[in-house]
């Protein structure tokens, strides 16, 4: 496992947030959606990736 203080802090924060959501993945997604709505400027939206598929 990587020993990096920054990554360790990020992982600990993720574990804390997940525990705060009762370790329920549905509640976790709802939490992140609510956070995104509260702070839309902090979440970057990117355009859909281009594919190399050719259309006939």
Backbone as a printed PyTorch tensor [residue, N CA C, xyz], in Angstrom:
tensor([[[  0.8430,  -1.1820,   0.0000],
         [  0.0000,   0.0000,   0.0000],
         [  0.8880,   1.2460,   0.0000]],

        [[  0.4390,   2.2710,  -0.6540],
         [  1.1850,   3.5200,  -0.7460],
         [  1.1610,   4.2260,   0.6080]],

        [[  2.3030,   4.7030,   1.0530],
         [  2.4020,   5.4580,   2.3050],
         [  2.6230,   6.9270,   1.9650]],

        [[  1.5390,   7.6330,   1.7880],
         [  1.6010,   9.0520,   1.4690],
         [  0.6490,   9.7670,   2.4160]],

        [[  1.1130,  10.7490,   3.1680],
         [  0.2510,  11.4220,   4.1440],
         [ -1.0070,  12.0470,   3.5200]],

        [[ -0.8610,  12.5950,   2.3330],
         [ -2.0170,  13.2110,   1.6790],
         [ -3.0620,  12.1590,   1.3300]],

        [[ -2.6150,  11.0460,   0.7470],
         [ -3.5500,   9.9740,   0.3980],
         [ -4.1720,   9.3700,   1.6530]],

        [[ -3.3740,   9.1890,   2.7030],
         [ -3.9050,   8.6560,   3.9610],
         [ -5.0230,   9.5580,   4.4950]],

        [[ -4.8190,  10.8620,   4.4160],
         [ -5.8380,  11.8120,   4.8810],
         [ -7.1110,  11.7050,   4.0370]],

        [[ -6.9540,  11.6110,   2.7340],
         [ -8.1070,  11.4740,   1.8380],
         [ -8.8730,  10.1980,   2.1510]],

        [[ -8.1500,   9.0840,   2.3260],
         [ -8.8060,   7.8080,   2.5990],
         [ -9.5310,   7.8400,   3.9380]],

        [[ -8.9210,   8.4550,   4.9430],
         [ -9.5520,   8.5600,   6.2660],
         [-10.8210,   9.4100,   6.1780]],

        [[-10.7560,  10.4870,   5.4130],
         [-11.9340,  11.3400,   5.2430],
         [-13.0490,  10.5880,   4.5360]],

        [[-12.7140,   9.8140,   3.5300],
         [-13.7170,   9.0050,   2.8290],
         [-14.3580,   7.9840,   3.7630]],

        [[-13.5210,   7.3520,   4.5990],
         [-14.0680,   6.3890,   5.5700],
         [-14.9980,   7.0770,   6.5530]],

        [[-14.6330,   8.2830,   6.9990],
         [-15.4600,   9.0500,   7.9300],
         [-16.8140,   9.3900,   7.3030]],

        [[-16.7930,   9.8780,   6.0650],
         [-18.0380,  10.2400,   5.3780],
         [-18.9120,   9.0020,   5.1860]],

        [[-18.3170,   7.8860,   4.8040],
         [-19.0730,   6.6530,   4.5920],
         [-19.6970,   6.1750,   5.9060]],

        [[-18.9550,   6.2530,   7.0010],
         [-19.4920,   5.8720,   8.3110],
         [-20.6290,   6.8130,   8.7210]],

        [[-20.4780,   8.0820,   8.3990],
         [-21.5130,   9.0780,   8.6990],
         [-22.8150,   8.7420,   7.9560]],

        [[-22.6870,   8.0670,   6.8270],
         [-23.8510,   7.6460,   6.0250],
         [-24.2740,   6.2160,   6.3870]],

        [[-23.9040,   5.7620,   7.5890],
         [-24.2630,   4.4240,   8.0840],
         [-23.7290,   3.3110,   7.1840]],

        [[-22.6160,   3.5600,   6.5010],
         [-22.0190,   2.5770,   5.5830],
         [-23.0190,   2.0770,   4.5460]],

        [[-23.9230,   2.9580,   4.1530],
         [-24.9650,   2.6450,   3.1720],
         [-24.6090,   3.3420,   1.8610]],

        [[-24.3320,   2.5820,   0.7910],
         [-23.9300,   3.2130,  -0.4690],
         [-24.9910,   4.1460,  -1.0470]],

        [[-26.2600,   3.8400,  -0.8400],
         [-27.3230,   4.7090,  -1.3500],
         [-27.2870,   6.0510,  -0.6210]],

        [[-27.1430,   6.0100,   0.6990],
         [-27.0480,   7.2580,   1.4710],
         [-25.7940,   8.0390,   1.0900]],

        [[-24.7200,   7.3210,   0.7930],
         [-23.4830,   7.9860,   0.3970],
         [-23.6760,   8.7640,  -0.9000]],

        [[-24.3120,   8.1420,  -1.8740],
         [-24.5670,   8.8260,  -3.1470],
         [-25.4860,  10.0220,  -2.9160]],

        [[-26.5050,   9.8570,  -2.0920],
         [-27.4000,  10.9720,  -1.7800],
         [-26.6380,  12.1120,  -1.1090]],

        [[-25.7080,  11.7700,  -0.2370],
         [-24.8820,  12.7740,   0.4320],
         [-24.0780,  13.5780,  -0.5890]],

        [[-23.4220,  12.8620,  -1.5130],
         [-22.6100,  13.5540,  -2.5150],
         [-23.4650,  14.3880,  -3.4730]],

        [[-24.6420,  13.9130,  -3.8160],
         [-25.5430,  14.6910,  -4.6670],
         [-25.9570,  15.9750,  -3.9590]],

        [[-26.2940,  15.8660,  -2.6760],
         [-26.6760,  17.0520,  -1.8940],
         [-25.5160,  18.0350,  -1.8160]],

        [[-24.2970,  17.5250,  -1.5820],
         [-23.1280,  18.4030,  -1.5240],
         [-22.9030,  19.1130,  -2.8600]],

        [[-23.1150,  18.3940,  -3.9460],
         [-22.9230,  18.9890,  -5.2640],
         [-23.9320,  20.0940,  -5.5080]],

        [[-25.1690,  19.8930,  -5.0670],
         [-26.1940,  20.9260,  -5.2390],
         [-25.8980,  22.1510,  -4.3810]],

        [[-25.3350,  21.9360,  -3.1860],
         [-24.9930,  23.0450,  -2.2910],
         [-23.8190,  23.8670,  -2.8200]],

        [[-22.8980,  23.2200,  -3.4860],
         [-21.6660,  23.8740,  -3.9420],
         [-21.3600,  23.5200,  -5.3940]],

        [[-22.1980,  23.9140,  -6.3390],
         [-21.9720,  23.5020,  -7.7310],
         [-20.6520,  24.0110,  -8.3110]],

        [[-20.1400,  25.1270,  -7.8050],
         [-18.9010,  25.6810,  -8.3400],
         [-17.6880,  24.8260,  -7.9780]],

        [[-17.8060,  23.9790,  -6.9730],
         [-16.6900,  23.1370,  -6.5570],
         [-16.5980,  21.8520,  -7.3610]],

        [[-17.6160,  21.5630,  -8.1540],
         [-17.6450,  20.3320,  -8.9370],
         [-17.5750,  20.6850, -10.4080]],

        [[-16.5400,  20.2490, -11.0540],
         [-16.3680,  20.5310, -12.4750],
         [-17.1440,  19.5150, -13.2920]],

        [[-17.8310,  20.0040, -14.2750],
         [-18.4890,  19.0780, -15.1930],
         [-17.7100,  19.1110, -16.4990]],

        [[-17.4800,  17.9520, -17.0340],
         [-16.7040,  17.8680, -18.2590],
         [-17.5920,  17.3260, -19.3700]],

        [[-17.2810,  17.6780, -20.6000],
         [-18.0630,  17.1590, -21.7160],
         [-17.8610,  15.6520, -21.8540]],

        [[-18.7860,  15.0220, -22.5160],
         [-18.6880,  13.5730, -22.7370],
         [-17.4270,  13.2790, -23.5410]],

        [[-16.7280,  12.2030, -23.2000],
         [-15.5000,  11.8870, -23.9410],
         [-15.8050,  11.5150, -25.3810]],

        [[-14.8940,  11.9070, -26.2590],
         [-15.0460,  11.5650, -27.6700],
         [-14.6200,  10.1270, -27.8810]],

        [[-15.3040,   9.4680, -28.7790],
         [-14.9300,   8.0870, -29.0910],
         [-14.3630,   8.0400, -30.4970]],

        [[-13.6590,   6.9820, -30.7800],
         [-13.0440,   6.8030, -32.0990],
         [-13.9290,   5.9880, -33.0310]],

        [[-15.1720,   5.8080, -32.6250],
         [-16.0910,   5.0080, -33.4530],
         [-16.4880,   5.7760, -34.7040]],

        [[-16.5520,   5.0620, -35.7940],
         [-17.0020,   5.6630, -37.0560],
         [-18.4320,   5.2800, -37.2880]],

        [[-19.1830,   6.2340, -37.7090],
         [-20.5870,   5.9580, -38.0080],
         [-20.7460,   5.6850, -39.4850]],

        [[-21.4900,   4.6600, -39.8090],
         [-21.6740,   4.2890, -41.2150],
         [-22.8950,   4.9460, -41.8020]]])
